[in-house]
Amino acid sequence: MKPFLPVWKQRHNCVKMTDRTEAMSPLELYESLMAQGDKVRALKTAKADKTEIDAAVQLLLKLKVDYKQVTGQDYKAGSPPSESSVVHDNGPAADGADDEDTVDPWNVSTTNAKGVDYDKLIVRFGSSKIDKELVDRIEKVAGQKPHRFLRRGIFFSHRDMHQVLDAYEKNKSFYLYTGRGPSSEAMHVGHLIPFIFTKWLQDVFDIPLVIQMTDDEKYLWKDLTLEDCHRFAVENAKDIIACGFDVNKTFIFSDLDYMGSSREFYTNVVKIQKHVTFNQVKGIFGFTDSDCIGKISFPAIQAAPSFSNSFPQIFGGRKDIPCLIPCAIDQDPYFRMTRDVAPRIGYPKPALLHSTFFPALQGAQTKMSASDPNSSIFLTDTPKQIKNKVNKHAFSGGKDTVDEHRKYGGNPDVDVSFMYLTFFLEDDEQLEKIRQDYTSGALLTGELKKLLIETLQPMIAEHQERRKQVTDEMVKQFMTPRPLNFNC
């Protein structure tokens, strides 16, 4: 799929708005449109001068154009802009606007060696930063030290996490939902990030989890057969199970299997589809007239697990149980749409915790890809392959010569080996010492890479050993619809 130009960038390629309308929010524009429409009707009723009526009509038409540029939707009386259509802009485009980060469910790229500017992304997507206050609150409610992904800002953004904690403190439980798009038989270490964190959440809050394997999505987007996509889903499920999830609290499902067998799940898919227009999905996801209709309808399938009554075998048909979704922030467009639809079909909005991207070995300008073996450390890699990949391909923030490095030091903010250690090295003090030593020049690039190799090799070897213990019978048990241990 070709990268699309999001609405927030499209507006700068269109006819420039007036200063007045450009400063308006979508809701303010909507209200101005309503008021201007009333004015036009009043003028016509009063049989005002034709020149005055024409001027009022022209302004109304101009406001409608501005409204569509901002929201990606046509103005419709009685339908205020939805949450998923609200565009959070950073102001007029300046020189170099084409260097903006590209972040959508299919493409992630930036020209900055440090990676995506996540503070700007929070503003653009309209989410909230996970600040120290929230991390401290999670620690208090969970009764455990926050996961390193929280301590280090790897999970950096959220939607409504405070409301989830409010309910939990009142003895109202919630459930977790995350997923995997199975595009290959082997997963890479970047794919583990949401599952490592989700397992921690499941353990500390003692709650059920549903994991969606979107084999249908991969068939629609990739040049793969249905049989391969379903096989990849089962193979990937083995890696997910190897993360240590509790079979009594975890349901893993393939879309190709579950949607046809669950009336309740498909009912929610249809409800969502009815409340999202083609214009909305085009504005949110950038679909074009040449995209197959399966792509256009798929977002409703990814949205449906956000609602508890999609899983009657677990929640007994209840539709009021809150959902928390840990995911990478490129998946947020799906759930902005979901949160917009939820109250209109009588369901609570899902809450989200967003992670940063796991960088490719070649640098943080893009995320690790399963389609490029040299950009990734795979869960099937041998110790020798891990060593060779890190030594040969991991982008360095060090200087060109040892003397220069000793004198000026390296830059850990762009060094991929250091970035990987922030994900996988548990000891905060050790990580900080590595940062200081590398910055001062006391630690050389080769020595830093060696530290990463010594961290990754046993971690992946242990994962491989756990995966060997996952039998077909275990996979069947995890993927069979059934009751889970759940205390509401």
C-alpha positions as CSV (number, residue, x, y, z in Angstrom):
1,M,0.0,0.0,0.0
2,K,1.4,3.4,-0.9
3,P,2.0,5.8,2.0
4,F,-0.8,8.2,2.3
5,L,-0.7,11.9,3.0
6,P,-2.6,12.4,6.3
7,V,-5.2,15.0,6.5
8,W,-3.0,17.2,8.8
9,K,-0.5,17.4,5.9
10,Q,-3.1,17.5,3.1
11,R,-4.4,20.8,4.4
12,H,-1.1,22.5,3.6
13,N,-1.3,21.4,0.0
14,C,-4.8,22.9,-0.5
15,V,-6.0,26.4,-1.0
16,K,-4.9,28.3,2.1
17,M,-7.6,29.0,4.7
18,T,-8.3,32.4,6.1
19,D,-6.4,33.2,9.3
20,R,-9.6,33.1,11.2
21,T,-10.7,29.6,10.1
22,E,-7.1,28.2,10.3
23,A,-7.0,29.0,14.0
24,M,-10.3,27.2,14.6
25,S,-10.7,23.7,16.0
26,P,-12.9,21.2,14.0
27,L,-15.7,21.7,16.6
28,E,-15.5,25.5,16.3
29,L,-15.6,25.2,12.5
30,Y,-18.7,23.0,12.9
31,E,-20.4,25.5,15.2
32,S,-19.5,28.4,12.8
33,L,-21.1,26.4,9.9
34,M,-24.3,25.9,11.9
35,A,-24.5,29.6,12.7
36,Q,-23.7,30.6,9.2
37,G,-26.4,28.2,7.9
38,D,-28.9,29.7,10.3
39,K,-27.9,33.2,9.0
40,V,-28.4,32.2,5.4
41,R,-31.9,30.8,6.1
42,A,-32.8,33.9,8.1
43,L,-31.7,36.2,5.3
44,K,-33.7,34.2,2.8
45,T,-36.8,34.2,5.0
46,A,-36.5,38.0,5.5
47,K,-36.0,38.4,1.7
48,A,-32.8,40.3,2.2
49,D,-30.9,42.0,-0.6
50,K,-29.5,39.4,-3.1
51,T,-26.0,40.7,-2.7
52,E,-26.1,40.2,1.1
53,I,-27.6,36.7,0.6
54,D,-24.9,35.8,-2.0
55,A,-22.1,36.9,0.3
56,A,-23.5,34.8,3.2
57,V,-23.8,31.8,0.9
58,Q,-20.2,32.2,-0.3
59,L,-19.0,32.3,3.3
60,L,-21.0,29.2,4.1
61,L,-19.5,27.3,1.1
62,K,-16.0,28.5,2.1
63,L,-16.5,27.2,5.7
64,K,-17.6,23.8,4.3
65,V,-14.4,23.6,2.3
66,D,-12.3,24.5,5.3
67,Y,-14.2,22.0,7.4
68,K,-13.5,19.2,5.0
69,Q,-9.8,20.2,4.8
70,V,-9.5,20.0,8.6
71,T,-11.6,16.8,9.3
72,G,-11.4,14.9,6.0
73,Q,-15.3,14.7,6.1
74,D,-18.1,16.6,4.5
75,Y,-20.1,18.8,6.8
76,K,-23.4,17.3,7.8
77,A,-25.9,19.1,10.0
78,G,-26.5,17.3,13.2
79,S,-23.3,15.3,13.0
80,P,-20.5,17.1,14.9
81,P,-16.9,16.1,14.2
82,S,-16.0,12.8,15.8
83,E,-13.0,12.1,17.9
84,S,-11.4,10.2,15.1
85,S,-11.8,13.1,12.7
86,V,-10.4,15.8,15.0
87,V,-7.0,16.8,13.6
88,H,-4.4,18.1,15.9
89,D,-2.2,20.3,13.8
90,N,1.2,21.8,14.7
91,G,0.5,25.0,12.8
92,P,1.3,26.1,9.3
93,A,3.9,24.0,7.4
94,A,7.3,25.5,7.4
95,D,10.2,24.8,5.0
96,G,11.1,21.1,5.3
97,A,7.5,20.0,6.0
98,D,8.2,17.0,3.9
99,D,10.6,15.9,6.6
100,E,7.7,15.3,9.0
101,D,7.6,11.8,10.5
102,T,5.3,9.3,8.7
103,V,3.4,7.2,11.2
104,D,0.4,5.0,10.2
105,P,-0.4,1.3,10.6
106,W,1.7,0.4,7.5
107,N,4.5,2.9,7.4
108,V,6.9,4.4,10.0
109,S,9.7,6.6,8.9
110,T,11.6,9.7,9.9
111,T,14.7,11.6,8.8
112,N,15.9,12.1,12.3
113,A,18.6,9.7,13.5
114,K,17.1,9.8,17.0
115,G,13.9,8.4,15.6
116,V,10.3,9.6,15.6
117,D,9.6,12.8,17.6
118,Y,7.1,11.2,20.1
119,D,6.2,14.5,21.8
120,K,5.0,15.9,18.5
121,L,3.2,12.6,17.8
122,I,1.3,13.0,21.1
123,V,0.1,16.4,20.0
124,R,-0.7,15.2,16.5
125,F,-2.7,12.2,17.7
126,G,-4.3,14.0,20.6
127,S,-3.2,11.4,23.2
128,S,-1.7,12.1,26.7
129,K,1.8,11.7,27.8
130,I,2.6,9.0,30.4
131,D,4.2,11.3,33.0
132,K,5.8,10.5,36.3
133,E,2.6,11.1,38.1
134,L,0.9,8.3,36.1
135,V,3.8,5.9,36.5
136,D,3.8,6.5,40.3
137,R,0.1,5.9,40.3
138,I,0.4,2.6,38.4
139,E,3.1,1.5,40.9
140,K,0.8,2.4,43.8
141,V,-2.3,0.6,42.4
142,A,-0.3,-2.4,41.1
143,G,1.7,-2.7,44.3
144,Q,4.9,-3.4,42.2
145,K,7.8,-1.5,40.8
146,P,6.8,-0.2,37.4
147,H,8.0,-2.2,34.4
148,R,11.2,-0.9,32.8
149,F,9.1,0.0,29.7
150,L,7.3,2.5,31.9
151,R,10.3,3.7,33.8
152,R,12.2,4.5,30.6
153,G,9.4,6.0,28.5
154,I,9.1,3.1,26.0
155,F,5.4,3.1,26.8
156,F,5.0,6.9,26.6
157,S,1.5,7.8,25.7
158,H,-2.0,6.8,26.8
159,R,-5.7,7.3,26.4
160,D,-7.9,7.2,29.6
161,M,-5.5,5.1,31.7
162,H,-6.5,7.2,34.8
163,Q,-10.1,6.1,34.3
164,V,-9.0,2.4,34.2
165,L,-7.1,2.9,37.5
166,D,-10.1,4.7,39.0
167,A,-12.3,1.8,38.2
168,Y,-9.8,-0.8,39.4
169,E,-9.4,1.0,42.7
170,K,-13.2,0.6,43.1
171,N,-12.8,-3.2,42.6
172,K,-14.1,-2.9,39.0
173,S,-11.9,-5.2,36.8
174,F,-10.9,-4.7,33.2
175,Y,-9.4,-6.9,30.5
176,L,-6.5,-6.6,28.1
177,Y,-6.5,-6.8,24.3
178,T,-3.5,-6.8,22.0
179,G,-2.7,-8.4,18.7
180,R,-0.3,-9.6,16.1
181,G,-0.4,-9.4,12.3
182,P,1.2,-12.7,11.2
183,S,3.1,-11.8,8.0
184,S,5.9,-14.4,8.4
185,E,6.6,-17.6,10.2
186,A,9.4,-16.1,12.4
187,M,8.9,-13.1,14.6
188,H,11.6,-10.7,15.5
189,V,12.5,-9.2,18.9
190,G,10.6,-6.0,18.2
191,H,7.4,-8.0,18.0
192,L,8.0,-9.1,21.6
193,I,7.7,-5.6,23.1
194,P,3.8,-5.4,23.4
195,F,3.7,-9.0,24.7
196,I,6.4,-8.6,27.3
197,F,4.6,-5.6,28.7
198,T,1.1,-7.1,28.3
199,K,2.3,-10.2,30.3
200,W,3.5,-7.8,33.1
201,L,0.1,-6.1,33.1
202,Q,-1.7,-9.4,33.2
203,D,0.4,-10.6,36.1
204,V,0.2,-7.5,38.3
205,F,-3.5,-6.8,37.8
206,D,-4.6,-10.5,37.5
207,I,-6.9,-10.0,34.6
208,P,-7.9,-11.8,31.4
209,L,-6.3,-11.1,28.0
210,V,-7.5,-11.6,24.4
211,I,-4.9,-11.7,21.6
212,Q,-6.1,-11.1,18.0
213,M,-4.1,-12.7,15.2
214,T,-5.1,-10.7,12.1
215,D,-4.4,-13.4,9.5
216,D,-7.3,-11.9,7.4
217,E,-5.5,-8.5,7.4
218,K,-2.3,-9.9,6.1
219,Y,-4.1,-11.7,3.3
220,L,-5.7,-8.4,2.3
221,W,-2.5,-6.4,2.4
222,K,0.3,-8.9,1.5
223,D,0.9,-11.2,-1.5
224,L,0.2,-14.3,0.6
225,T,-2.2,-17.1,0.4
226,L,-5.0,-17.6,3.0
227,E,-3.4,-20.9,4.0
228,D,0.0,-19.2,4.7
229,C,-1.5,-16.4,6.7
230,H,-3.4,-18.9,8.9
231,R,-0.3,-21.0,9.3
232,F,1.8,-18.0,10.3
233,A,-0.9,-17.1,12.9
234,V,-0.5,-20.5,14.5
235,E,3.3,-20.4,14.4
236,N,3.4,-16.9,15.8
237,A,1.0,-18.0,18.5
238,K,3.7,-20.4,19.7
239,D,6.1,-17.5,20.2
240,I,3.5,-15.6,22.0
241,I,2.7,-18.5,24.3
242,A,6.4,-18.9,25.0
243,C,6.3,-15.4,26.6
244,G,4.7,-17.1,29.6
245,F,1.0,-16.2,29.4
246,D,-1.4,-17.9,31.7
247,V,-3.6,-20.3,29.7
248,N,-6.4,-19.9,32.3
249,K,-6.5,-16.1,31.6
250,T,-5.5,-15.9,27.9
251,F,-7.5,-16.4,24.7
252,I,-5.6,-16.2,21.4
253,F,-7.7,-16.2,18.3
254,S,-7.3,-16.2,14.5
255,D,-9.8,-13.9,12.8
256,L,-10.3,-16.5,10.1
257,D,-11.3,-19.0,12.7
258,Y,-13.2,-16.9,15.3
259,M,-15.3,-14.5,13.3
260,G,-17.1,-17.2,11.5
261,S,-17.9,-19.1,14.7
262,S,-18.9,-16.2,17.0
263,R,-22.2,-14.5,16.3
264,E,-21.5,-12.0,19.0
265,F,-18.1,-11.0,17.6
266,Y,-19.5,-10.6,14.1
267,T,-22.5,-8.7,15.4
268,N,-20.2,-6.1,16.8
269,V,-18.2,-5.9,13.6
270,V,-21.4,-5.1,11.7
271,K,-22.5,-2.5,14.3
272,I,-19.1,-0.7,13.9
273,Q,-19.3,-0.9,10.1
274,K,-22.7,0.8,10.2
275,H,-21.4,3.8,12.2
276,V,-18.2,4.5,10.1
277,T,-18.5,6.1,6.7
278,F,-16.3,5.5,3.7
279,N,-15.2,9.2,4.0
280,Q,-14.1,8.6,7.6
281,V,-12.0,5.5,6.8
282,K,-10.5,7.3,3.9
283,G,-9.6,10.3,6.1
284,I,-8.3,8.1,8.9
285,F,-6.4,5.4,6.9
286,G,-5.8,7.0,3.6
287,F,-7.7,4.3,1.5
288,T,-8.1,5.1,-2.1
289,D,-10.6,4.0,-4.8
290,S,-8.2,1.3,-5.9
291,D,-8.0,-0.4,-2.5
292,C,-10.0,-3.7,-2.2
293,I,-13.2,-3.5,-0.2
294,G,-11.7,-5.9,2.3
295,K,-9.2,-3.3,3.4
296,I,-12.0,-0.7,3.8
297,S,-14.0,-3.0,6.1
298,F,-11.1,-4.4,8.1
299,P,-10.8,-1.6,10.7
300,A,-14.1,-2.8,12.2
301,I,-12.7,-6.2,12.7
302,Q,-9.7,-4.9,14.6
303,A,-12.1,-2.7,16.7
304,A,-14.5,-5.4,17.7
305,P,-12.2,-7.1,20.4
306,S,-12.4,-3.7,22.3
307,F,-15.9,-4.6,23.5
308,S,-16.3,-7.3,26.1
309,N,-19.5,-8.8,24.7
310,S,-17.5,-9.9,21.6
311,F,-16.3,-12.7,23.9
312,P,-19.5,-14.2,25.6
313,Q,-17.6,-17.3,26.6
314,I,-15.4,-15.1,28.8
315,F,-17.6,-12.3,30.0
316,G,-21.1,-13.8,29.8
317,G,-22.5,-11.3,27.4
318,R,-21.6,-8.3,29.6
319,K,-20.8,-5.1,27.5
320,D,-19.7,-2.8,30.3
321,I,-16.3,-4.3,31.1
322,P,-13.5,-1.8,30.3
323,C,-10.8,-2.8,27.8
324,L,-7.1,-1.7,28.0
325,I,-5.0,-2.0,24.8
326,P,-1.2,-2.0,24.9
327,C,0.1,-1.4,21.4
328,A,2.6,0.5,19.3
329,I,1.3,4.0,18.5
330,D,1.1,3.3,14.8
331,Q,-2.0,1.2,15.7
332,D,-3.8,4.2,17.3
333,P,-5.8,5.3,14.2
334,Y,-7.8,2.0,14.5
335,F,-8.7,2.8,18.1
336,R,-9.4,6.5,17.6
337,M,-12.1,5.3,15.2
338,T,-13.2,2.7,17.8
339,R,-13.4,5.3,20.6
340,D,-15.6,7.5,18.4
341,V,-18.0,4.6,17.6
342,A,-18.2,3.1,21.1
343,P,-20.6,5.5,22.8
344,R,-22.9,5.5,19.7
345,I,-23.4,1.8,20.0
346,G,-23.6,1.8,23.8
347,Y,-20.2,0.6,24.8
348,P,-17.4,2.0,26.9
349,K,-14.4,3.5,25.1
350,P,-11.3,1.3,25.2
351,A,-8.2,2.8,26.9
352,L,-4.8,2.6,25.4
353,L,-1.1,2.5,26.3
354,H,1.2,3.4,23.4
355,S,4.8,2.2,22.9
356,T,7.6,3.7,20.9
357,F,8.9,1.8,17.9
358,F,11.6,-0.8,18.0
359,P,14.3,0.5,15.6
360,A,15.9,-1.4,12.7
361,L,19.5,-2.3,13.1
362,Q,20.4,0.3,10.5
363,G,19.0,3.1,12.6
364,A,15.9,4.6,14.2
365,Q,14.7,6.2,11.0
366,T,12.4,3.2,10.6
367,K,11.1,0.3,12.7
368,M,12.4,-3.2,12.5
369,S,10.9,-5.2,9.6
370,A,10.2,-8.9,9.3
371,S,10.7,-8.6,5.5
372,D,14.3,-7.5,5.7
373,P,16.5,-10.2,7.5
374,N,19.4,-7.8,8.0
375,S,17.2,-5.2,9.7
376,S,16.1,-7.6,12.4
377,I,17.1,-9.9,15.1
378,F,14.8,-12.9,14.7
379,L,13.6,-15.2,17.5
380,T,15.0,-18.0,15.4
381,D,18.5,-16.5,15.1
382,T,21.5,-18.5,16.4
383,P,24.0,-16.9,18.7
384,K,26.4,-16.6,15.8
385,Q,23.8,-14.9,13.6
386,I,23.0,-12.4,16.5
387,K,26.7,-11.6,16.9
388,N,27.2,-11.1,13.2
389,K,24.1,-8.9,12.7
390,V,24.9,-6.7,15.6
391,N,28.6,-6.3,14.7
392,K,27.9,-5.8,11.0
393,H,24.6,-3.9,10.8
394,A,23.9,-2.1,14.1
395,F,24.2,1.6,13.5
396,S,26.8,3.3,15.7
397,G,26.8,6.6,17.5
398,G,30.6,6.4,17.9
399,K,33.3,8.4,16.2
400,D,35.3,7.3,13.2
401,T,38.5,6.5,15.1
402,V,39.3,5.2,18.5
403,D,41.3,8.4,19.3
404,E,38.3,10.6,18.3
405,H,35.9,8.5,20.3
406,R,38.1,8.6,23.4
407,K,38.3,12.4,23.0
408,Y,34.8,13.3,22.0
409,G,32.7,10.4,23.1
410,G,29.8,8.7,21.4
411,N,26.1,9.6,21.0
412,P,23.9,7.0,22.7
413,D,20.7,8.8,21.4
414,V,21.4,7.5,17.9
415,D,23.3,4.3,18.7
416,V,21.2,1.3,18.0
417,S,23.0,-1.0,20.4
418,F,22.3,1.4,23.3
419,M,18.7,1.8,22.1
420,Y,18.3,-2.0,22.2
421,L,19.8,-2.2,25.7
422,T,17.1,0.3,26.9
423,F,14.5,-2.3,25.9
424,F,16.1,-5.4,27.4
425,L,18.6,-4.5,30.1
426,E,16.7,-4.6,33.4
427,D,19.2,-2.8,35.7
428,D,18.6,1.0,35.5
429,E,22.0,1.9,37.2
430,Q,23.9,-0.4,34.8
431,L,22.2,1.2,31.8
432,E,23.0,4.7,33.1
433,K,26.6,3.8,33.6
434,I,26.8,2.5,30.0
435,R,25.3,5.8,28.8
436,Q,27.8,7.8,30.7
437,D,30.8,5.7,29.7
438,Y,29.8,5.8,26.0
439,T,29.2,9.5,26.1
440,S,32.5,10.2,27.8
441,G,34.4,7.9,25.4
442,A,35.4,5.5,28.1
443,L,33.3,2.8,26.3
444,L,34.0,2.0,22.7
445,T,31.5,1.1,20.0
446,G,32.8,-2.5,19.8
447,E,32.5,-2.8,23.6
448,L,28.9,-1.5,23.5
449,K,28.0,-4.0,20.8
450,K,29.5,-6.8,22.8
451,L,27.3,-5.8,25.8
452,L,24.3,-6.0,23.6
453,I,25.3,-9.3,22.1
454,E,25.8,-10.7,25.6
455,T,22.3,-9.5,26.5
456,L,20.5,-10.8,23.4
457,Q,22.1,-14.2,23.0
458,P,20.8,-15.7,26.3
459,M,17.5,-13.9,26.1
460,I,16.7,-15.4,22.7
461,A,18.1,-18.8,23.5
462,E,15.8,-19.0,26.6
463,H,12.9,-17.9,24.4
464,Q,13.7,-20.7,21.9
465,E,13.9,-23.2,24.7
466,R,10.5,-22.2,26.0
467,R,9.0,-22.3,22.5
468,K,10.2,-25.9,22.1
469,Q,8.0,-26.8,25.0
470,V,4.9,-25.4,23.3
471,T,3.0,-28.3,21.8
472,D,0.2,-28.3,19.2
473,E,-2.1,-29.3,22.0
474,M,-1.1,-26.2,24.0
475,V,-1.8,-24.0,21.0
476,K,-5.2,-25.6,20.5
477,Q,-6.0,-25.0,24.2
478,F,-5.0,-21.3,24.0
479,M,-7.0,-20.8,20.7
480,T,-10.2,-22.6,21.7
481,P,-13.1,-20.3,22.8
482,R,-13.7,-21.1,26.4
483,P,-14.3,-19.5,29.9
484,L,-11.3,-17.8,31.5
485,N,-10.6,-17.1,35.1
486,F,-12.2,-13.7,35.6
487,N,-13.4,-11.9,38.7
488,C,-15.6,-8.9,37.9
